[in-house]
Amino acid sequence: MCGNLVSDSYNTFKATITVTPKEDETDGSRVVWTVEYEKVRHDIGDPMWIIDILINYLKETDEYLCM
C-alpha cells in the first residue's frame, strides 16, 4: 500500500477505536479496534498496514497525555 491512496484499493474503508474503562479495576481501559473495508478487486491484500498506523497513533497520544 506504500504510496497509494486508500481509494485506489478499497471502495469503503472505516477504522474505529473504542476505549471503555474497565469496570472491575480502578486503572486501565479496554480497547477494541474495528476495521471495515470492501476491496476494489479480489486480488487486493487485506489492509494489515492499518495496525501499525493505529499503534503509532496511540503511542503518540499516550506520550502527549503523559506530559
All heavy atoms as TSV, in Angstrom:
chain	resi	resn	atom	element	x	y	z
A	1	MET	N	N	0.825	-1.188	0.000
A	1	MET	CA	C	0.000	0.000	0.000
A	1	MET	C	C	0.868	1.250	0.000
A	1	MET	O	O	0.386	2.337	0.061
A	1	MET	CB	C	-0.895	-0.052	1.253
A	1	MET	CG	C	-1.942	1.008	1.324
A	1	MET	SD	S	-3.260	0.629	0.196
A	1	MET	CE	C	-3.987	2.220	0.069
A	2	CYS	N	N	2.134	1.094	-0.058
A	2	CYS	CA	C	3.081	2.200	0.027
A	2	CYS	C	C	2.870	3.198	-1.109
A	2	CYS	O	O	3.011	2.873	-2.277
A	2	CYS	CB	C	4.502	1.653	0.011
A	2	CYS	SG	S	5.732	2.931	0.232
A	3	GLY	N	N	2.516	4.428	-0.774
A	3	GLY	CA	C	2.376	5.487	-1.759
A	3	GLY	C	C	1.055	5.513	-2.499
A	3	GLY	O	O	0.841	6.385	-3.331
A	4	ASN	N	N	0.171	4.580	-2.251
A	4	ASN	CA	C	-1.127	4.558	-2.926
A	4	ASN	C	C	-2.201	5.186	-2.054
A	4	ASN	O	O	-2.089	5.222	-0.837
A	4	ASN	CB	C	-1.537	3.120	-3.255
A	4	ASN	CG	C	-0.623	2.468	-4.252
A	4	ASN	OD1	O	0.010	3.132	-5.063
A	4	ASN	ND2	N	-0.543	1.165	-4.192
A	5	LEU	N	N	-3.248	5.662	-2.696
A	5	LEU	CA	C	-4.404	6.154	-1.961
A	5	LEU	C	C	-5.273	4.975	-1.537
A	5	LEU	O	O	-5.377	3.983	-2.267
A	5	LEU	CB	C	-5.230	7.100	-2.832
A	5	LEU	CG	C	-4.556	8.401	-3.257
A	5	LEU	CD1	C	-5.456	9.146	-4.235
A	5	LEU	CD2	C	-4.253	9.263	-2.051
A	6	VAL	N	N	-5.896	5.098	-0.382
A	6	VAL	CA	C	-6.812	4.046	0.082
A	6	VAL	C	C	-7.915	3.846	-0.943
A	6	VAL	O	O	-8.321	2.718	-1.224
A	6	VAL	CB	C	-7.387	4.398	1.474
A	6	VAL	CG1	C	-8.478	3.435	1.876
A	6	VAL	CG2	C	-6.279	4.419	2.517
A	7	SER	N	N	-8.380	4.934	-1.540
A	7	SER	CA	C	-9.481	4.844	-2.500
A	7	SER	C	C	-9.104	4.096	-3.781
A	7	SER	O	O	-9.969	3.672	-4.527
A	7	SER	CB	C	-9.997	6.239	-2.848
A	7	SER	OG	O	-8.968	7.023	-3.425
A	8	ASP	N	N	-7.794	3.918	-4.041
A	8	ASP	CA	C	-7.372	3.133	-5.204
A	8	ASP	C	C	-7.581	1.636	-4.989
A	8	ASP	O	O	-7.703	0.886	-5.944
A	8	ASP	CB	C	-5.892	3.377	-5.508
A	8	ASP	CG	C	-5.621	4.772	-6.049
A	8	ASP	OD1	O	-6.577	5.442	-6.494
A	8	ASP	OD2	O	-4.444	5.188	-6.004
A	9	SER	N	N	-7.597	1.196	-3.736
A	9	SER	CA	C	-7.682	-0.236	-3.437
A	9	SER	C	C	-8.979	-0.664	-2.769
A	9	SER	O	O	-9.323	-1.842	-2.793
A	9	SER	CB	C	-6.518	-0.638	-2.529
A	9	SER	OG	O	-5.285	-0.386	-3.166
A	10	TYR	N	N	-9.687	0.283	-2.136
A	10	TYR	CA	C	-10.872	-0.071	-1.359
A	10	TYR	C	C	-12.042	0.844	-1.714
A	10	TYR	O	O	-11.895	2.060	-1.786
A	10	TYR	CB	C	-10.584	0.031	0.145
A	10	TYR	CG	C	-9.398	-0.814	0.552
A	10	TYR	CD1	C	-8.127	-0.267	0.662
A	10	TYR	CD2	C	-9.561	-2.175	0.788
A	10	TYR	CE1	C	-7.037	-1.060	0.996
A	10	TYR	CE2	C	-8.472	-2.969	1.131
A	10	TYR	CZ	C	-7.209	-2.404	1.226
A	10	TYR	OH	O	-6.139	-3.184	1.555
A	11	ASN	N	N	-13.213	0.243	-1.927
A	11	ASN	CA	C	-14.422	1.025	-2.162
A	11	ASN	C	C	-14.859	1.734	-0.885
A	11	ASN	O	O	-15.274	2.887	-0.921
A	11	ASN	CB	C	-15.570	0.131	-2.654
A	11	ASN	CG	C	-15.329	-0.370	-4.055
A	11	ASN	OD1	O	-14.801	0.347	-4.901
A	11	ASN	ND2	N	-15.704	-1.605	-4.310
A	12	THR	N	N	-14.806	1.022	0.225
A	12	THR	CA	C	-15.133	1.602	1.532
A	12	THR	C	C	-14.028	1.221	2.500
A	12	THR	O	O	-13.403	0.162	2.378
A	12	THR	CB	C	-16.481	1.088	2.077
A	12	THR	OG1	O	-16.421	-0.335	2.185
A	12	THR	CG2	C	-17.637	1.484	1.193
A	13	PHE	N	N	-13.785	2.112	3.470
A	13	PHE	CA	C	-12.749	1.874	4.463
A	13	PHE	C	C	-13.102	2.681	5.703
A	13	PHE	O	O	-13.230	3.902	5.643
A	13	PHE	CB	C	-11.382	2.306	3.940
A	13	PHE	CG	C	-10.254	1.782	4.760
A	13	PHE	CD1	C	-9.649	0.587	4.424
A	13	PHE	CD2	C	-9.813	2.457	5.875
A	13	PHE	CE1	C	-8.608	0.080	5.183
A	13	PHE	CE2	C	-8.786	1.964	6.642
A	13	PHE	CZ	C	-8.180	0.774	6.299
A	14	LYS	N	N	-13.287	1.976	6.828
A	14	LYS	CA	C	-13.669	2.643	8.071
A	14	LYS	C	C	-12.932	1.976	9.228
A	14	LYS	O	O	-13.034	0.767	9.419
A	14	LYS	CB	C	-15.175	2.533	8.289
A	14	LYS	CG	C	-15.671	3.161	9.558
A	14	LYS	CD	C	-17.177	2.970	9.703
A	14	LYS	CE	C	-17.662	3.496	11.016
A	14	LYS	NZ	N	-19.085	3.242	11.211
A	15	ALA	N	N	-12.170	2.773	9.967
A	15	ALA	CA	C	-11.472	2.271	11.145
A	15	ALA	C	C	-12.078	2.938	12.376
A	15	ALA	O	O	-12.259	4.149	12.404
A	15	ALA	CB	C	-9.985	2.570	11.052
A	16	THR	N	N	-12.384	2.144	13.392
A	16	THR	CA	C	-12.993	2.645	14.619
A	16	THR	C	C	-12.200	2.140	15.816
A	16	THR	O	O	-11.848	0.963	15.877
A	16	THR	CB	C	-14.456	2.156	14.741
A	16	THR	OG1	O	-15.172	2.552	13.573
A	16	THR	CG2	C	-15.129	2.737	15.964
A	17	ILE	N	N	-11.926	3.053	16.759
A	17	ILE	CA	C	-11.275	2.675	18.007
A	17	ILE	C	C	-12.257	2.991	19.129
A	17	ILE	O	O	-12.734	4.126	19.247
A	17	ILE	CB	C	-9.977	3.467	18.239
A	17	ILE	CG1	C	-8.993	3.232	17.101
A	17	ILE	CG2	C	-9.356	3.095	19.571
A	17	ILE	CD1	C	-7.773	4.120	17.168
A	18	THR	N	N	-12.576	1.983	19.951
A	18	THR	CA	C	-13.478	2.176	21.083
A	18	THR	C	C	-12.702	1.898	22.365
A	18	THR	O	O	-12.115	0.825	22.515
A	18	THR	CB	C	-14.688	1.223	20.987
A	18	THR	OG1	O	-15.329	1.425	19.729
A	18	THR	CG2	C	-15.680	1.479	22.108
A	19	VAL	N	N	-12.689	2.868	23.265
A	19	VAL	CA	C	-11.993	2.730	24.546
A	19	VAL	C	C	-13.026	2.782	25.660
A	19	VAL	O	O	-13.792	3.740	25.749
A	19	VAL	CB	C	-10.946	3.841	24.738
A	19	VAL	CG1	C	-10.219	3.679	26.058
A	19	VAL	CG2	C	-9.962	3.871	23.573
A	20	THR	N	N	-13.045	1.756	26.508
A	20	THR	CA	C	-14.009	1.664	27.601
A	20	THR	C	C	-13.263	1.396	28.903
A	20	THR	O	O	-12.465	0.456	28.968
A	20	THR	CB	C	-15.003	0.510	27.350
A	20	THR	OG1	O	-15.569	0.668	26.053
A	20	THR	CG2	C	-16.102	0.487	28.386
A	21	PRO	N	N	-13.501	2.209	29.944
A	21	PRO	CA	C	-12.841	1.933	31.238
A	21	PRO	C	C	-13.227	0.547	31.752
A	21	PRO	O	O	-14.362	0.101	31.590
A	21	PRO	CB	C	-13.405	3.013	32.160
A	21	PRO	CG	C	-13.893	4.094	31.252
A	21	PRO	CD	C	-14.343	3.398	29.995
A	22	LYS	N	N	-12.263	-0.152	32.358
A	22	LYS	CA	C	-12.541	-1.461	32.942
A	22	LYS	C	C	-13.427	-1.279	34.160
A	22	LYS	O	O	-13.168	-0.443	35.013
A	22	LYS	CB	C	-11.240	-2.145	33.353
A	22	LYS	CG	C	-10.370	-2.565	32.196
A	22	LYS	CD	C	-9.134	-3.275	32.704
A	22	LYS	CE	C	-8.244	-3.725	31.583
A	22	LYS	NZ	N	-7.016	-4.366	32.095
A	23	GLU	N	N	-14.483	-2.068	34.247
A	23	GLU	CA	C	-15.421	-1.962	35.365
A	23	GLU	C	C	-14.865	-2.568	36.642
A	23	GLU	O	O	-15.157	-2.105	37.736
A	23	GLU	CB	C	-16.736	-2.649	35.006
A	23	GLU	CG	C	-17.501	-1.957	33.900
A	23	GLU	CD	C	-18.801	-2.656	33.574
A	23	GLU	OE1	O	-19.233	-3.523	34.362
A	23	GLU	OE2	O	-19.402	-2.342	32.541
A	24	ASP	N	N	-14.071	-3.609	36.522
A	24	ASP	CA	C	-13.607	-4.341	37.694
A	24	ASP	C	C	-12.263	-3.842	38.231
A	24	ASP	O	O	-11.758	-4.372	39.200
A	24	ASP	CB	C	-13.529	-5.839	37.386
A	24	ASP	CG	C	-12.658	-6.126	36.166
A	24	ASP	OD1	O	-12.400	-5.202	35.382
A	24	ASP	OD2	O	-12.251	-7.283	36.008
A	25	GLU	N	N	-11.709	-2.798	37.613
A	25	GLU	CA	C	-10.425	-2.270	38.066
A	25	GLU	C	C	-10.484	-0.747	38.101
A	25	GLU	O	O	-11.252	-0.122	37.376
A	25	GLU	CB	C	-9.309	-2.734	37.128
A	25	GLU	CG	C	-9.142	-4.243	37.091
A	25	GLU	CD	C	-8.055	-4.679	36.125
A	25	GLU	OE1	O	-7.104	-3.908	35.931
A	25	GLU	OE2	O	-8.174	-5.775	35.584
A	26	THR	N	N	-9.664	-0.140	38.949
A	26	THR	CA	C	-9.661	1.318	39.043
A	26	THR	C	C	-8.758	1.959	38.001
A	26	THR	O	O	-8.853	3.147	37.746
A	26	THR	CB	C	-9.183	1.760	40.446
A	26	THR	OG1	O	-7.876	1.241	40.679
A	26	THR	CG2	C	-10.143	1.277	41.516
A	27	ASP	N	N	-7.863	1.174	37.416
A	27	ASP	CA	C	-6.928	1.718	36.446
A	27	ASP	C	C	-6.948	0.875	35.182
A	27	ASP	O	O	-6.948	-0.345	35.244
A	27	ASP	CB	C	-5.513	1.727	37.045
A	27	ASP	CG	C	-4.533	2.506	36.202
A	27	ASP	OD1	O	-4.976	3.421	35.476
A	27	ASP	OD2	O	-3.332	2.211	36.273
A	28	GLY	N	N	-6.999	1.517	34.050
A	28	GLY	CA	C	-6.929	0.802	32.787
A	28	GLY	C	C	-8.224	0.849	32.008
A	28	GLY	O	O	-9.280	1.219	32.528
A	29	SER	N	N	-8.125	0.511	30.756
A	29	SER	CA	C	-9.265	0.506	29.852
A	29	SER	C	C	-9.158	-0.655	28.886
A	29	SER	O	O	-8.094	-1.239	28.715
A	29	SER	CB	C	-9.319	1.822	29.058
A	29	SER	OG	O	-9.502	2.915	29.918
A	30	ARG	N	N	-10.266	-0.970	28.251
A	30	ARG	CA	C	-10.291	-1.978	27.199
A	30	ARG	C	C	-10.373	-1.228	25.867
A	30	ARG	O	O	-11.123	-0.272	25.731
A	30	ARG	CB	C	-11.493	-2.890	27.338
A	30	ARG	CG	C	-11.499	-3.676	28.627
A	30	ARG	CD	C	-12.657	-4.666	28.664
A	30	ARG	NE	N	-12.891	-5.144	30.005
A	30	ARG	CZ	C	-12.167	-6.064	30.622
A	30	ARG	NH1	N	-11.146	-6.591	30.008
A	30	ARG	NH2	N	-12.451	-6.445	31.851
A	31	VAL	N	N	-9.583	-1.689	24.905
A	31	VAL	CA	C	-9.540	-1.057	23.589
A	31	VAL	C	C	-9.965	-2.086	22.551
A	31	VAL	O	O	-9.464	-3.206	22.535
A	31	VAL	CB	C	-8.125	-0.538	23.261
A	31	VAL	CG1	C	-8.081	0.052	21.861
A	31	VAL	CG2	C	-7.673	0.492	24.295
A	32	VAL	N	N	-10.893	-1.684	21.687
A	32	VAL	CA	C	-11.335	-2.547	20.589
A	32	VAL	C	C	-11.118	-1.768	19.296
A	32	VAL	O	O	-11.589	-0.642	19.155
A	32	VAL	CB	C	-12.833	-2.925	20.725
A	32	VAL	CG1	C	-13.291	-3.743	19.523
A	32	VAL	CG2	C	-13.077	-3.685	22.012
A	33	TRP	N	N	-10.370	-2.374	18.380
A	33	TRP	CA	C	-10.149	-1.785	17.066
A	33	TRP	C	C	-11.001	-2.556	16.072
A	33	TRP	O	O	-10.965	-3.774	16.021
A	33	TRP	CB	C	-8.709	-1.917	16.627
A	33	TRP	CG	C	-7.709	-1.205	17.459
A	33	TRP	CD1	C	-7.946	-0.255	18.402
A	33	TRP	CD2	C	-6.294	-1.382	17.424
A	33	TRP	NE1	N	-6.773	0.168	18.946
A	33	TRP	CE2	C	-5.736	-0.509	18.370
A	33	TRP	CE3	C	-5.454	-2.187	16.686
A	33	TRP	CZ2	C	-4.371	-0.421	18.579
A	33	TRP	CZ3	C	-4.100	-2.094	16.900
A	33	TRP	CH2	C	-3.569	-1.222	17.835
A	34	THR	N	N	-11.736	-1.829	15.258
A	34	THR	CA	C	-12.552	-2.443	14.224
A	34	THR	C	C	-12.208	-1.790	12.897
A	34	THR	O	O	-12.183	-0.558	12.814
A	34	THR	CB	C	-14.055	-2.256	14.510
A	34	THR	OG1	O	-14.348	-2.748	15.816
A	34	THR	CG2	C	-14.914	-2.976	13.491
A	35	VAL	N	N	-11.928	-2.595	11.894
A	35	VAL	CA	C	-11.660	-2.077	10.559
A	35	VAL	C	C	-12.613	-2.771	9.598
A	35	VAL	O	O	-12.644	-3.996	9.511
A	35	VAL	CB	C	-10.196	-2.330	10.129
A	35	VAL	CG1	C	-9.966	-1.814	8.722
A	35	VAL	CG2	C	-9.225	-1.689	11.114
A	36	GLU	N	N	-13.409	-1.965	8.920
A	36	GLU	CA	C	-14.347	-2.479	7.930
A	36	GLU	C	C	-13.894	-1.966	6.572
A	36	GLU	O	O	-13.564	-0.788	6.434
A	36	GLU	CB	C	-15.762	-1.988	8.222
A	36	GLU	CG	C	-16.296	-2.418	9.575
A	36	GLU	CD	C	-17.641	-1.797	9.875
A	36	GLU	OE1	O	-18.502	-1.774	8.976
A	36	GLU	OE2	O	-17.817	-1.327	11.006
A	37	TYR	N	N	-13.870	-2.843	5.577
A	37	TYR	CA	C	-13.423	-2.437	4.249
A	37	TYR	C	C	-14.038	-3.311	3.172
A	37	TYR	O	O	-14.466	-4.424	3.423
A	37	TYR	CB	C	-11.893	-2.488	4.151
A	37	TYR	CG	C	-11.319	-3.848	4.445
A	37	TYR	CD1	C	-11.114	-4.758	3.420
A	37	TYR	CD2	C	-10.999	-4.222	5.743
A	37	TYR	CE1	C	-10.591	-6.019	3.682
A	37	TYR	CE2	C	-10.472	-5.472	6.018
A	37	TYR	CZ	C	-10.270	-6.359	4.977
A	37	TYR	OH	O	-9.756	-7.598	5.250
A	38	GLU	N	N	-14.090	-2.758	1.975
A	38	GLU	CA	C	-14.529	-3.501	0.802
A	38	GLU	C	C	-13.473	-3.282	-0.276
A	38	GLU	O	O	-13.195	-2.148	-0.656
A	38	GLU	CB	C	-15.884	-3.005	0.313
A	38	GLU	CG	C	-16.379	-3.699	-0.927
A	38	GLU	CD	C	-17.655	-3.085	-1.488
A	38	GLU	OE1	O	-18.227	-2.187	-0.847
A	38	GLU	OE2	O	-18.051	-3.492	-2.579
A	39	LYS	N	N	-12.866	-4.355	-0.729
A	39	LYS	CA	C	-11.810	-4.272	-1.732
A	39	LYS	C	C	-12.380	-3.926	-3.109
A	39	LYS	O	O	-13.492	-4.334	-3.449
A	39	LYS	CB	C	-11.066	-5.603	-1.834
A	39	LYS	CG	C	-10.398	-6.036	-0.557
A	39	LYS	CD	C	-9.774	-7.401	-0.736
A	39	LYS	CE	C	-9.282	-7.967	0.557
A	39	LYS	NZ	N	-8.699	-9.307	0.380
A	40	VAL	N	N	-11.595	-3.190	-3.890
A	40	VAL	CA	C	-11.975	-2.873	-5.265
A	40	VAL	C	C	-11.944	-4.145	-6.112
A	40	VAL	O	O	-12.825	-4.374	-6.934
A	40	VAL	CB	C	-11.031	-1.799	-5.857
A	40	VAL	CG1	C	-11.291	-1.606	-7.335
A	40	VAL	CG2	C	-11.177	-0.488	-5.110
A	41	ARG	N	N	-10.906	-4.973	-5.871
A	41	ARG	CA	C	-10.754	-6.241	-6.592
A	41	ARG	C	C	-10.374	-7.331	-5.597
A	41	ARG	O	O	-9.815	-7.046	-4.542
A	41	ARG	CB	C	-9.653	-6.134	-7.650
A	41	ARG	CG	C	-9.909	-5.129	-8.740
A	41	ARG	CD	C	-8.766	-5.123	-9.785
A	41	ARG	NE	N	-7.430	-5.243	-9.230
A	41	ARG	CZ	C	-6.685	-4.210	-8.799
A	41	ARG	NH1	N	-7.161	-2.987	-8.839
A	41	ARG	NH2	N	-5.472	-4.405	-8.315
A	42	HIS	N	N	-10.614	-8.576	-5.935
A	42	HIS	CA	C	-10.313	-9.695	-5.029
A	42	HIS	C	C	-8.819	-9.908	-4.813
A	42	HIS	O	O	-8.410	-10.499	-3.816
A	42	HIS	CB	C	-10.971	-10.989	-5.530
A	42	HIS	CG	C	-10.318	-11.569	-6.744
A	42	HIS	ND1	N	-10.564	-11.072	-8.008
A	42	HIS	CD2	C	-9.417	-12.569	-6.878
A	42	HIS	CE1	C	-9.839	-11.760	-8.876
A	42	HIS	NE2	N	-9.138	-12.669	-8.222
A	43	ASP	N	N	-7.966	-9.426	-5.729
A	43	ASP	CA	C	-6.521	-9.645	-5.592
A	43	ASP	C	C	-5.824	-8.587	-4.723
A	43	ASP	O	O	-4.620	-8.657	-4.505
A	43	ASP	CB	C	-5.853	-9.715	-6.964
A	43	ASP	CG	C	-5.999	-8.435	-7.766
A	43	ASP	OD1	O	-6.957	-7.681	-7.530
A	43	ASP	OD2	O	-5.151	-8.200	-8.651
A	44	ILE	N	N	-6.572	-7.638	-4.186
A	44	ILE	CA	C	-6.036	-6.634	-3.265
A	44	ILE	C	C	-5.819	-7.302	-1.908
A	44	ILE	O	O	-6.666	-8.048	-1.434
A	44	ILE	CB	C	-7.017	-5.443	-3.098
A	44	ILE	CG1	C	-7.335	-4.811	-4.445
A	44	ILE	CG2	C	-6.514	-4.447	-2.078
A	44	ILE	CD1	C	-6.304	-3.882	-4.976
A	45	GLY	N	N	-4.693	-7.007	-1.263
A	45	GLY	CA	C	-4.409	-7.600	0.040
A	45	GLY	C	C	-5.247	-6.983	1.156
A	45	GLY	O	O	-5.794	-5.891	1.015
A	46	ASP	N	N	-5.345	-7.700	2.264
A	46	ASP	CA	C	-6.016	-7.167	3.448
A	46	ASP	C	C	-5.181	-6.008	3.997
A	46	ASP	O	O	-3.947	-6.035	3.942
A	46	ASP	CB	C	-6.176	-8.249	4.510
A	46	ASP	CG	C	-7.169	-9.319	4.097
A	46	ASP	OD1	O	-8.047	-9.035	3.256
A	46	ASP	OD2	O	-7.066	-10.442	4.614
A	47	PRO	N	N	-5.813	-4.982	4.543
A	47	PRO	CA	C	-5.100	-3.782	4.982
A	47	PRO	C	C	-4.417	-3.940	6.343
A	47	PRO	O	O	-4.735	-3.251	7.314
A	47	PRO	CB	C	-6.205	-2.723	5.029
A	47	PRO	CG	C	-7.434	-3.499	5.368
A	47	PRO	CD	C	-7.263	-4.819	4.668
A	48	MET	N	N	-3.451	-4.844	6.422
A	48	MET	CA	C	-2.745	-5.076	7.684
A	48	MET	C	C	-1.894	-3.878	8.095
A	48	MET	O	O	-1.568	-3.712	9.261
A	48	MET	CB	C	-1.884	-6.337	7.570
A	48	MET	CG	C	-2.689	-7.605	7.272
A	48	MET	SD	S	-4.051	-7.901	8.412
A	48	MET	CE	C	-3.150	-8.280	9.881
A	49	TRP	N	N	-1.550	-2.993	7.166
A	49	TRP	CA	C	-0.763	-1.800	7.456
A	49	TRP	C	C	-1.471	-0.876	8.437
A	49	TRP	O	O	-0.834	-0.102	9.143
A	49	TRP	CB	C	-0.431	-1.048	6.158
A	49	TRP	CG	C	-1.637	-0.842	5.284
A	49	TRP	CD1	C	-2.065	-1.656	4.272
A	49	TRP	CD2	C	-2.595	0.214	5.374
A	49	TRP	NE1	N	-3.226	-1.173	3.728
A	49	TRP	CE2	C	-3.580	-0.019	4.389
A	49	TRP	CE3	C	-2.723	1.325	6.185
A	49	TRP	CZ2	C	-4.657	0.831	4.183
A	49	TRP	CZ3	C	-3.805	2.176	5.987
A	49	TRP	CH2	C	-4.758	1.928	4.997
A	50	ILE	N	N	-2.788	-0.956	8.524
A	50	ILE	CA	C	-3.533	-0.075	9.425
A	50	ILE	C	C	-3.168	-0.346	10.881
A	50	ILE	O	O	-3.221	0.555	11.723
A	50	ILE	CB	C	-5.063	-0.187	9.189
A	50	ILE	CG1	C	-5.821	0.952	9.893
A	50	ILE	CG2	C	-5.606	-1.509	9.683
A	50	ILE	CD1	C	-5.630	2.292	9.302
A	51	ILE	N	N	-2.759	-1.553	11.216
A	51	ILE	CA	C	-2.380	-1.894	12.589
A	51	ILE	C	C	-1.198	-1.043	13.036
A	51	ILE	O	O	-1.218	-0.453	14.123
A	51	ILE	CB	C	-2.068	-3.398	12.719
A	51	ILE	CG1	C	-3.351	-4.208	12.488
A	51	ILE	CG2	C	-1.467	-3.715	14.082
A	51	ILE	CD1	C	-3.123	-5.696	12.364
A	52	ASP	N	N	-0.170	-0.929	12.195
A	52	ASP	CA	C	0.988	-0.101	12.541
A	52	ASP	C	C	0.607	1.366	12.706
A	52	ASP	O	O	1.087	2.044	13.611
A	52	ASP	CB	C	2.083	-0.235	11.483
A	52	ASP	CG	C	2.725	-1.604	11.476
A	52	ASP	OD1	O	2.774	-2.242	12.553
A	52	ASP	OD2	O	3.178	-2.037	10.407
A	53	ILE	N	N	-0.256	1.856	11.849
A	53	ILE	CA	C	-0.700	3.254	11.943
A	53	ILE	C	C	-1.442	3.484	13.255
A	53	ILE	O	O	-1.205	4.473	13.951
A	53	ILE	CB	C	-1.581	3.626	10.729
A	53	ILE	CG1	C	-0.722	3.662	9.466
A	53	ILE	CG2	C	-2.297	4.956	10.954
A	53	ILE	CD1	C	-1.500	3.837	8.182
A	54	LEU	N	N	-2.344	2.574	13.617
A	54	LEU	CA	C	-3.105	2.721	14.855
A	54	LEU	C	C	-2.207	2.630	16.088
A	54	LEU	O	O	-2.360	3.405	17.033
A	54	LEU	CB	C	-4.213	1.664	14.929
A	54	LEU	CG	C	-5.356	1.835	13.938
A	54	LEU	CD1	C	-6.257	0.611	13.959
A	54	LEU	CD2	C	-6.146	3.089	14.222
A	55	ILE	N	N	-1.257	1.712	16.082
A	55	ILE	CA	C	-0.337	1.584	17.221
A	55	ILE	C	C	0.482	2.860	17.387
A	55	ILE	O	O	0.611	3.384	18.498
A	55	ILE	CB	C	0.572	0.353	17.053
A	55	ILE	CG1	C	-0.235	-0.933	17.261
A	55	ILE	CG2	C	1.741	0.405	18.039
A	55	ILE	CD1	C	0.510	-2.193	16.901
A	56	ASN	N	N	1.028	3.384	16.297
A	56	ASN	CA	C	1.806	4.618	16.373
A	56	ASN	C	C	0.957	5.797	16.846
A	56	ASN	O	O	1.404	6.619	17.649
A	56	ASN	CB	C	2.459	4.936	15.033
A	56	ASN	CG	C	3.592	4.000	14.716
A	56	ASN	OD1	O	4.220	3.437	15.608
A	56	ASN	ND2	N	3.858	3.810	13.438
A	57	TYR	N	N	-0.284	5.875	16.370
A	57	TYR	CA	C	-1.193	6.939	16.792
A	57	TYR	C	C	-1.445	6.867	18.299
A	57	TYR	O	O	-1.377	7.875	19.006
A	57	TYR	CB	C	-2.510	6.841	16.024
A	57	TYR	CG	C	-3.551	7.812	16.513
A	57	TYR	CD1	C	-3.492	9.151	16.170
A	57	TYR	CD2	C	-4.578	7.381	17.348
A	57	TYR	CE1	C	-4.442	10.046	16.636
A	57	TYR	CE2	C	-5.523	8.267	17.815
A	57	TYR	CZ	C	-5.452	9.591	17.455
A	57	TYR	OH	O	-6.399	10.473	17.932
A	58	LEU	N	N	-1.714	5.670	18.802
A	58	LEU	CA	C	-1.981	5.511	20.231
A	58	LEU	C	C	-0.747	5.794	21.077
A	58	LEU	O	O	-0.845	6.390	22.151
A	58	LEU	CB	C	-2.535	4.124	20.521
A	58	LEU	CG	C	-3.945	3.875	19.979
A	58	LEU	CD1	C	-4.348	2.428	20.172
A	58	LEU	CD2	C	-4.952	4.807	20.621
A	59	LYS	N	N	0.436	5.401	20.615
A	59	LYS	CA	C	1.673	5.701	21.339
A	59	LYS	C	C	1.901	7.210	21.418
A	59	LYS	O	O	2.256	7.741	22.470
A	59	LYS	CB	C	2.868	5.026	20.672
A	59	LYS	CG	C	2.955	3.550	20.930
A	59	LYS	CD	C	4.172	2.961	20.240
A	59	LYS	CE	C	4.280	1.470	20.460
A	59	LYS	NZ	N	5.453	0.911	19.761
A	60	GLU	N	N	1.707	7.908	20.301
A	60	GLU	CA	C	1.886	9.365	20.286
A	60	GLU	C	C	0.856	10.045	21.185
A	60	GLU	O	O	1.187	10.997	21.894
A	60	GLU	CB	C	1.771	9.900	18.865
A	60	GLU	CG	C	2.944	9.526	17.985
A	60	GLU	CD	C	2.779	9.951	16.548
A	60	GLU	OE1	O	1.813	10.697	16.237
A	60	GLU	OE2	O	3.605	9.531	15.717
A	61	THR	N	N	-0.379	9.566	21.173
A	61	THR	CA	C	-1.411	10.135	22.031
A	61	THR	C	C	-1.065	9.910	23.506
A	61	THR	O	O	-1.184	10.808	24.328
A	61	THR	CB	C	-2.790	9.497	21.711
A	61	THR	OG1	O	-3.091	9.762	20.340
A	61	THR	CG2	C	-3.891	10.079	22.597
A	62	ASP	N	N	-0.600	8.712	23.843
A	62	ASP	CA	C	-0.205	8.388	25.201
A	62	ASP	C	C	0.942	9.279	25.663
A	62	ASP	O	O	0.919	9.812	26.785
A	62	ASP	CB	C	0.187	6.912	25.295
A	62	ASP	CG	C	0.396	6.455	26.718
A	62	ASP	OD1	O	-0.492	6.730	27.560
A	62	ASP	OD2	O	1.427	5.831	26.992
A	63	GLU	N	N	1.943	9.472	24.816
A	63	GLU	CA	C	3.073	10.343	25.152
A	63	GLU	C	C	2.588	11.779	25.410
A	63	GLU	O	O	3.040	12.435	26.350
A	63	GLU	CB	C	4.114	10.338	24.043
A	63	GLU	CG	C	4.892	9.047	23.956
A	63	GLU	CD	C	5.828	9.018	22.756
A	63	GLU	OE1	O	6.030	10.077	22.117
A	63	GLU	OE2	O	6.348	7.943	22.453
A	64	TYR	N	N	1.672	12.251	24.596
A	64	TYR	CA	C	1.140	13.607	24.743
A	64	TYR	C	C	0.376	13.732	26.066
A	64	TYR	O	O	0.530	14.717	26.786
A	64	TYR	CB	C	0.230	13.945	23.561
A	64	TYR	CG	C	-0.452	15.284	23.715
A	64	TYR	CD1	C	0.238	16.464	23.490
A	64	TYR	CD2	C	-1.789	15.352	24.078
A	64	TYR	CE1	C	-0.387	17.685	23.644
A	64	TYR	CE2	C	-2.419	16.569	24.221
A	64	TYR	CZ	C	-1.711	17.744	24.001
A	64	TYR	OH	O	-2.347	18.951	24.151
A	65	LEU	N	N	-0.440	12.747	26.385
A	65	LEU	CA	C	-1.255	12.804	27.593
A	65	LEU	C	C	-0.411	12.674	28.862
A	65	LEU	O	O	-0.811	13.153	29.928
A	65	LEU	CB	C	-2.329	11.714	27.573
A	65	LEU	CG	C	-3.412	11.881	26.518
A	65	LEU	CD1	C	-4.317	10.650	26.487
A	65	LEU	CD2	C	-4.213	13.148	26.741
A	66	CYS	N	N	0.746	12.028	28.767
A	66	CYS	CA	C	1.613	11.832	29.948
A	66	CYS	C	C	2.555	13.007	30.178
A	66	CYS	O	O	3.327	12.989	31.125
A	66	CYS	CB	C	2.403	10.538	29.793
A	66	CYS	SG	S	1.371	9.069	29.912
A	67	MET	N	N	2.513	14.012	29.354
A	67	MET	CA	C	3.404	15.182	29.515
A	67	MET	C	C	2.998	16.014	30.702
A	67	MET	O	O	1.952	16.145	31.140
A	67	MET	CB	C	3.370	16.063	28.267
A	67	MET	CG	C	3.960	15.355	27.061
A	67	MET	SD	S	3.764	16.359	25.587
A	67	MET	CE	C	5.414	17.013	25.454
